[in-house]
Amino acid sequence: MRYLKVLNNKKQPRIVMAVTNDLVTDRRVLRHAAALREAGYAVDLVGRNDLRVRAKKTWRFYAEYNLRLFFRLLRMPCDLVWANDTDTLLASWLAARLRRKALVMDSHEIFPEVPELVGRKGVKRVWQCIERWLMPRCDANLTVCQSVADHYKRTLGVDMAVVRNMSAERGRWDVEHSTPSTQHSPLKTLLYQGAVNLGRGIDWAIDAMERLPQCRLVIAGVGDLYDEMRSYAASKPWAGRIEFLGRVEPDALARLTPQADVGLLMLEDLGLNYRCALPNRVGDFIAAGVPMVVSDMPEMASVVDKYHIGAVIAAPGAEAMAEAIEKVLARPKSSYDFAAARADFDWNQEKRILINIPNNLLNS
């Protein structure tokens, strides 16, 4: 298929990015959009807040969302459609092909392997069929880490560019703009940032606080288990040292992260998706100079071990997690050297890979 050489025209080439998430907190999508805008593209975002979807759960949400997204994409001016994750791929592919536009598939994870689909063979098979049918037919594919790229190369024969989850810039902590709940605490701050969902180890962190009287736990994020985890924490005698901040916007999170003493990245081994994960938080904690305690998953553990910037949880559960936290706290925070990690985890390097994708497609 031939595409217009829009980069040689006077008009600004336009990209439409589709995602089912809340765009306020989807930092990977926002970071990609910002980089593409800096490179001279006009970028429009379509997310959950832009489409009036009545269904809230199960397959009905995805069916209605893709239907509404399809008709929205047919109307929006664009030169390239950018599908974020498998749950936007069907509508994006149909609209792009009808309009003879280029299509990019950006896989943030191995979607059919998410914990929520464990044991749901029928639903999982539907998503696998969509990937098997459409991903090889996309004009370009990219993902967050080499493990995910290797999976799709092995199962679908698809070559994927790797644009790792990085912080766009090193976080700076300004005391004048600090969050009141995290200022001047005599306790060490343990920070979990991310979705409060199945398999994220939030219950481990809550239970570990019994053994860590010198610490406070701050949880920044919302999710399916948010209310359940708040109730669980409230039932503990040490509940006063646990704080749930709810949804935190990216700018506020950038101010919050550097003041943590330890960053927590817990994933239970609930399937291939988590085993291959390289979350945003790895790049955030590196940028902010915060040592990490991570689950023993290949991508995360390899970063911590390679650069000696934290500890790996030896076994699932609260006890091993508390031991890892104590190990990190035993070293002064100033003794962790993040220079080598920052040199590797450099967004300026990653965004060159990102920008080359539409450059190559729209000039081909």
N, C-alpha and C positions, 0 to 999 in steps of 0.2 A: 504494500500500500504506500502511495506517495503522500507526503505531507507538504504543506506550503512552507517555504523557507522564510518563516515569519521573523526570524532574527535579523534578516537582511532588509526587512521592511521598516518603514518609519514608525509603524504602530508598535505599541508595547505588547509583546506576546502574553497571552493570558492563560493561566492555569487554574482549574477548579479542583479543590481538594475535598473529598468526601470522607466523613467519619461518623460513626454512630455515637461517639462519646460526647460528653459535655466539653465544648471547646475552651471554656474558661480554664480548665485544669489539665487539658491534654497537652503537656509541655513538648512532647516530641513533635506533634503536628504544628504547634505554634512556632517551635524553633526552626523546623523545615520551611515553613511559610516565610518567616523573617529572612532566612538565608536566600531564598529564591527572589524575594523582593529586592534585597540588596544587589542581587545579580542582574536586576533589570526586568524581572517578570512582574506582571500584575497577577496577584493571587487572591482568589475568592475561596472562602471556607464555607462548607455546608455541614452542619452538625446537628446534634439532637435538638438543640434549642431553635433551629431554623425550620424544622418540619413538624407540623402538627400531627403527631402520631397518637392515636387514641389508645391502642394496645400498649401495655406497659411491660408485659412479661411473655416468656415462652416464644414459640415460633411465630405467633401472630404479630409480635412487635417487629421481628425481622422481615416478615412478609410485607407488612404495611409500610415499613420504613423504606424498603427497597423499591416498592411501587411508587411512593411519593418522591423518592430520590431520583428515580428514572425520569419522571416527568419534569422535575426541577432541572435536571442536567440537560434535558432536551431544549429548555428555554434559555439557559445561561450562555452568554457569549464566552467561548473558550477556544484555545488551540490545542489543549492537552487536558485529559481527565486523569486525576491522581486518586486512586482508590486506596484508602487506608484500612487494611485488614480485610479478611475474607468476607466479613459481614456487609461490606459495601461493594463487593466485587461484581456481583451479578448485575445490579443496576448500572454500575459504572461501565461495564463491558458492553452491555446492550446499547447504552446511550452513545458511547464513543464510536461503536461500529456503525450505528445508524447515521451518525453525523460525520463519519470518516475522519475522526480525530485520533491522535495518539493516546495510548493508555499506559499508565504506570501503576503497578501493583506494589504497595509498600506494606510488607508483613511485619507487624510489630511482635508477632508471636506465632507459634504453631497453633492456629485457631482450633482445629478439631481436637487438639490434645489439652485444652484448658480444663482445670479441675471440675468445673461445672458440668462438663460433658462426660466425665468418668462414669461408666455404667449405663450411659444412654446411647446404646449402640445405633439405634435408628437415626437419631438426630445427628450423631457424629458422622454417620455414613453420608448423610445429605451434604454436610460441609465438605467432606472429603471428595465427593463427586463434583461439587462446584469447583474446588481447587484443581482437581484432575482435568476437568474440562477446560477451564478458563486460564489458569496461570500459564500454561505453555503458549497460549494465544495472545498474551499481553506483549506489548512492545518493549517493556523493560520491567524487571522485578528487582526489588531491593529489600533488605531486612536489617536487623539490629546487631547480629553477631554471626560469627562463622559457624557455630553449631547449628543454627537454624538454616543457614545457607546450605550446609552439608546435608541436612535432612531433606530439603526439597530437591537438591541435586540427585540424591540417592533414590528418592521415591518417585519424582516426577520428571527427572532429567532437566530441570530448570536451572539455569545459571542466574545467580542473584548477586548484585552488588551489595557490599556490606557497609552501612553507614551506622556506626556505633552510637549508642545513647551517651551523649556528652553534655556537660553543662556549657552553655554558650559563652560564659565568662566566669572568672573566679568570683565567688560570692564575697561581698564585703559587709561586715557587721558594723552598723552605726548605732551606738548606744542611745542616741537621742531618739531614734525611731524604733527602738526595740519593743517587742511584745511584752506588756506589763507582767504577764503570768510567768515569764521566763527570766526576768531580771533579778539580780541580787539574791539568787537562791544559794544557800550554803551546800546544797546537795549537788551531786554530779548529775548532769542531764543526759538521759538516754533518749534518742529521738528515732521514732519510726515515722517515716513519711511514705504515703502511698495508699492504695485501696485497702479497706478493711473487709477483705473477702475470704472465702474458703481457702485454706492452705497457706495463709500468710503468717502463721505462727504468733498471732496476737495473744492468744491464750498462754503460750509459752512465756512471753514477755511479762504478762500480768503475774503469772505464778512465780517467775524468777525474782520478782521484787521482794518476796518474802526473805530471800537470802541476801538481798542487797539494800540494807537499811540506809546506806550512804547515798542512795540514788533516787532519782525521780524519773518517771517514764512519761514522755510526751508523745501523743499519737496524733499526727497531722494527716487527715484524710477521712473519707467516708467510703461506704460500700455496703454490700448486702448484709454483712454481719455487724454493722456499726452499733445498732441498738442492743443487740445481744451481747457484744463485748463490753459495752458500757455497763450493762446490768451485771455481767460477770465480775467486772472490776469493782463495782460498788459493793459486791457481797464480801469482799476481802477486808480484813482488818487494816491493811496497808493502803486502802483506797485513796487516802488523802495524798499519797505520793504518785498518783496516776491522773493524768489530765488528757481529756479528749478535746482537741481543738476543732474538730469538724473539717469542713472544706476550707482549704487554705489556698489562696490564689498565688500564682507563680512569683510575683514580686515580693509578697509577704514571706513566702517559703524561702526565697533567696536571702532574706534578712534573718530568718529563723535558723536555718541550717548551720551557719558557721559558729553559733554559740553552743552547739551540742558538744558534749565530751565524748560520746560514742554514738555512731550511727548504726542502726539495726536493719539488717536485711535477712529476714527469715522466710524461707520457702519450704514447705513440706514436700516430700517426694510423692506427688500425686499424679505423676505422668510426665511424658516427654517434654511438654511445654515448659514446665518449671525447671526440669533438668537442663534445658538449653537456654535458660533466661539470662539476659544481661540487662537488669532494670536501669531506668533513669538514675536511680539513687546512687549507683556506683559512681557515675560521673559527677553527680552533685557533691557527694562526700569528698571525692578527690579534689574537686575545685575549691571546696570550702576548707580543706585541710583537717577533716574529721576522720579519725581512725574508725574502722568498721568491725562489726561482728556479723559474720555471714554464715548461712547454711552451707553445708558441704555439697554444693552444686558446682559442676565443672567450670562454667564461665566465671562466676563470682569468686569462687575459691582460688582460681588460678591468678586472678588479679591481686587479691590480698596476699597470697603467698609469694608471688613474683616480686612485689614491691615492698613487702613487709610493712603493710599499713593497717594491720588489725589482726584478727584471729578468726579461725574457722570453727564453727560449732562441731564438736566431735561426734555427737549423736543427737537424734531428734529429742526435743523435750526441754523443760525448764531448767533442770539441773545442769545439763551440759552447757546451756546458754548462759547461765549465771557464772559458771566457771570461765567461759570465754570472756565475758564482760570483766570479771575480776582480773583476768590476765592483761587485758588492754589497759585497764585503769591503773595497774601496777606500774606501768611505764608513764613518765610525764608526757603529756600531749605534745610538748615542744620537741620531744626526742624523735617523733615520727617525721621522716623526710619524704615529703610528697613530690619533690622536684622531678624525679624520674617518671613517676606516674603521670604528672601533669604534662610532661613532654610527650608522652605516648597518647594520653587521653586529651588530645587537642582538637577542639571543635573546628579550628581553622583548617586542619587537615581533612577532617571528615566532610566538611561542607563542600570542599572541592569535588569530592566524589559525587555528592548529591547534585550539585549544579551541572556537572558534566552529563547527567542523565537527560534532562530536557534539552540541553545544548545539542547533544548528539541526535536526539530524535527529531527535533524541529529543523535541523539543518540537513537531515538525510534525504 
